[in-house]
Amino acid sequence: MATLQKLKSSAEACLAKKVDIPMSPLFNMAKVAKLDSSEDLKYIQEAVNYLTCKAMAKLSFTDDEKEFLKEIYEAFWWGGQYSGYKEAAQLANNYVNGPGNTQANAYVLDSEVYRTSKIVIATMGAMKQFILDQKKLNKPFLHIRCDNAQFRSKPYAKKLLTMNYRTEGKMKSNGVLEAAQNNQRLHKTDGHFYLQAISTLLPDKSIRTIWRVESMYDFEPFEKHDYYTNIPLGSSNLKLPDGLSEYMTKIGVAKVFWYKAEWSEVWRTN
């Protein structure tokens, strides 16, 4: 009974905050980005805040409210393309317009954003050393991920922990790779990820390795964390709670999906 009363109170609080829902959020967001329009930023942010309140109370959304959220994500596509964050733009668009890709049918990103990263390049080098060590000892080496405990215990892997986070990125103690702070293109795409090495020994004793990064595009619900994403609009930011993005999957506006990027390399073992 207390829970029902709490939900009723939350619903009443949301309805008291009701605001007009912008019909063309892309237009308003463009005015904020180009003209630094505080009025348009307030208009968009108040609508987001109102829908956040409704999502926290698990209320139903109108068709106009659903369309607004979808168009917010579609606006990210345009903004990402314009700002040079094309991978992040593609992921955002697929969230609201894609089929909800499974891991077996993951959405494919251009690998450049990962394979040109300094932390990825350094991790590839360290993982190749580990593969050679494993091969010499006749131990498994065909499928290794960078959080492998044996790999992380090696001196060449430990060096990844002390790389310059601002300019190079680094490995965290649990094996997750973090994008460099100044690599905004990768941060907007996926700031924390694992690198996999899937290898095949060729007849000439060289090794073909498929390097792969794969992850799920999803958001934490309100019940777990109070995370939010700052969407840059010129000199301003639109604050979008992750819980609201997650709730979009509950009301049929978005679909969680898997995505991946991969590239291959043939390299000598001697």
C-alpha positions in Angstrom: 0.0 0.0 0.0 2.9 2.3 0.8 4.4 1.6 -2.6 1.1 2.4 -4.4 0.8 5.7 -2.4 4.4 6.6 -3.3 3.7 6.0 -7.0 0.5 8.0 -6.8 2.4 10.9 -5.2 5.1 10.7 -7.8 2.5 10.8 -10.6 0.8 13.8 -9.1 4.2 15.5 -8.8 4.9 14.9 -12.4 1.5 16.1 -13.6 2.0 19.3 -11.7 5.2 19.9 -13.6 3.6 19.3 -17.0 5.1 21.4 -19.8 4.6 21.7 -23.5 6.5 19.1 -25.5 8.6 20.5 -28.4 7.4 19.3 -31.8 10.8 19.9 -33.5 13.6 19.3 -31.0 16.2 19.2 -33.8 15.3 22.8 -34.6 15.5 23.9 -31.0 18.8 22.1 -30.4 20.2 23.7 -33.5 19.3 27.1 -32.2 21.1 26.4 -28.9 24.2 25.1 -30.7 24.4 27.9 -33.3 22.8 30.9 -31.6 23.4 30.0 -28.0 19.7 30.3 -27.4 19.1 29.9 -23.6 15.3 30.1 -24.3 15.4 27.0 -26.5 17.7 25.1 -24.1 15.3 25.8 -21.3 12.4 24.6 -23.5 14.1 21.3 -24.3 15.5 20.7 -20.8 12.2 21.3 -19.1 10.6 18.8 -21.4 13.3 16.2 -20.7 12.9 16.9 -16.9 9.2 16.4 -17.1 9.5 13.1 -19.0 12.2 12.0 -16.6 9.8 12.5 -13.7 7.1 10.5 -15.6 9.7 7.7 -16.3 10.7 7.5 -12.6 7.1 7.1 -11.7 6.7 4.5 -14.5 3.8 6.4 -16.1 2.7 5.9 -19.6 3.8 8.3 -22.3 1.6 10.0 -25.0 2.5 9.5 -28.7 3.8 13.1 -28.8 6.1 12.4 -25.9 7.4 9.2 -27.5 8.0 11.0 -30.7 9.9 13.8 -28.9 12.3 11.3 -27.4 12.9 9.5 -30.7 13.6 12.8 -32.4 16.0 13.8 -29.6 18.1 10.7 -30.5 17.7 11.4 -34.2 19.0 14.9 -33.6 22.1 13.2 -32.0 22.7 11.6 -35.4 22.7 15.0 -37.2 24.8 16.6 -34.5 27.3 13.7 -34.4 27.8 13.7 -38.1 28.4 17.4 -38.1 30.8 17.3 -35.1 32.9 14.4 -36.4 31.4 11.8 -34.0 29.9 9.6 -36.8 30.2 6.3 -34.8 28.3 7.7 -31.8 25.8 9.2 -34.2 25.2 5.8 -35.8 24.7 4.1 -32.5 22.2 6.7 -31.3 20.2 6.4 -34.5 20.2 2.6 -34.3 18.9 2.8 -30.7 15.6 4.3 -31.9 15.5 3.1 -35.5 17.2 -0.3 -35.5 15.9 -3.8 -35.0 17.5 -4.5 -31.7 20.5 -6.4 -33.0 21.5 -9.6 -31.2 25.1 -10.5 -30.4 25.1 -13.0 -33.3 23.9 -10.2 -35.7 25.7 -7.2 -34.1 25.5 -3.8 -35.6 28.9 -3.2 -37.4 30.9 0.0 -36.8 33.8 1.2 -38.8 36.9 -0.1 -36.9 39.0 3.0 -37.4 37.8 4.7 -34.2 39.2 1.8 -32.2 42.2 0.6 -34.2 43.8 4.0 -34.3 43.5 4.5 -30.6 46.8 4.6 -28.7 45.6 2.3 -25.9 44.3 -0.2 -28.5 47.6 -0.2 -30.4 49.5 -0.7 -27.2 47.2 -3.5 -26.0 47.4 -5.3 -29.4 51.2 -5.3 -29.0 51.0 -6.7 -25.5 48.4 -9.3 -26.4 50.6 -10.5 -29.3 53.5 -11.1 -26.9 51.1 -13.1 -24.7 49.9 -15.1 -27.7 53.5 -16.0 -28.5 54.2 -16.9 -24.9 51.2 -19.2 -24.8 52.1 -20.8 -28.1 55.6 -21.6 -27.0 54.2 -23.2 -23.8 51.6 -25.1 -25.8 48.9 -23.4 -23.9 45.6 -22.0 -25.4 46.0 -18.8 -27.4 43.3 -18.8 -30.1 40.8 -16.6 -28.2 42.1 -14.1 -25.7 40.4 -11.1 -24.2 42.3 -8.2 -22.6 40.9 -8.9 -19.1 42.4 -12.4 -19.1 43.9 -12.8 -15.6 47.1 -14.5 -16.9 47.6 -11.8 -19.5 47.2 -9.0 -17.0 49.8 -10.6 -14.7 52.5 -10.1 -17.4 55.0 -7.2 -17.2 54.1 -6.1 -20.7 50.5 -6.0 -19.8 51.1 -4.1 -16.5 52.7 -1.3 -18.5 49.2 -0.6 -19.9 48.1 0.4 -16.4 50.4 3.4 -16.3 49.8 4.9 -19.7 48.9 8.6 -19.9 45.1 8.6 -19.5 44.7 12.1 -20.9 46.6 11.5 -24.2 46.8 7.8 -24.6 44.2 6.0 -22.5 45.0 3.1 -20.2 43.9 -0.2 -18.9 42.0 -0.4 -15.6 43.0 -2.9 -13.0 40.1 -5.2 -14.1 41.2 -5.2 -17.7 38.8 -2.7 -19.1 40.4 -0.3 -21.6 39.6 3.4 -21.2 39.8 5.8 -24.1 42.1 8.8 -23.8 40.4 11.9 -22.4 41.4 13.9 -25.5 40.0 11.3 -27.9 36.4 12.6 -27.8 35.4 10.6 -30.9 36.1 7.3 -29.2 34.7 8.6 -25.8 31.4 9.5 -27.5 31.4 6.1 -29.2 32.4 3.8 -26.3 34.7 5.1 -23.6 35.2 1.7 -21.8 35.6 -1.5 -23.7 37.4 -4.9 -24.0 39.6 -6.0 -26.9 39.5 -9.5 -28.1 42.1 -11.4 -30.2 40.7 -14.4 -32.2 43.7 -16.1 -33.8 44.4 -18.8 -36.4 47.8 -20.4 -36.9 48.5 -20.4 -40.7 50.5 -23.1 -42.6 53.6 -20.8 -42.9 53.6 -20.5 -39.1 52.3 -16.9 -39.2 49.2 -16.0 -37.3 46.0 -14.3 -38.5 44.3 -12.4 -35.7 40.9 -10.9 -35.8 40.8 -8.0 -33.4 37.3 -7.3 -32.1 35.5 -4.9 -29.8 31.9 -5.7 -29.0 29.5 -4.4 -26.5 25.8 -3.8 -25.8 24.3 -0.4 -26.3 22.1 0.1 -23.2 21.6 2.4 -20.2 21.3 1.9 -16.5 17.8 2.3 -15.0 17.0 4.8 -12.3 16.9 2.0 -9.7 20.6 1.2 -10.2 22.4 4.5 -10.8 21.7 8.2 -11.2 23.8 8.6 -14.3 23.3 11.2 -17.0 24.8 12.2 -20.3 25.8 15.7 -21.2 24.9 16.4 -24.8 27.0 19.3 -26.0 25.1 22.0 -27.9 27.6 24.8 -28.7 28.8 26.2 -25.4 25.8 24.6 -23.5 24.9 21.1 -22.5 21.6 19.3 -22.5 21.4 16.9 -19.5 19.8 13.6 -20.5 19.4 11.0 -17.6 20.4 7.5 -18.5 17.3 6.3 -16.7 15.1 8.1 -19.2 17.0 6.6 -22.1 16.6 3.1 -20.5 12.9 3.8 -20.0 12.5 4.4 -23.7 12.9 0.6 -24.2 10.0 0.0 -21.8 7.6 2.2 -23.8 8.6 0.9 -27.3 10.7 3.9 -28.4 14.1 2.2 -28.4 15.7 -1.2 -28.5 18.9 -2.4 -26.7 21.3 -3.8 -29.2 24.8 -5.4 -29.7 27.4 -3.7 -31.8 31.0 -4.6 -32.8 34.0 -3.4 -34.7 36.7 -5.7 -36.0 39.8 -5.8 -38.1 42.3 -8.5 -39.1 46.1 -8.7 -39.1 48.6 -11.4 -40.3 51.8 -11.3 -38.3 55.0 -13.4 -38.1 55.8 -15.4 -35.0 59.6 -15.2 -35.5 
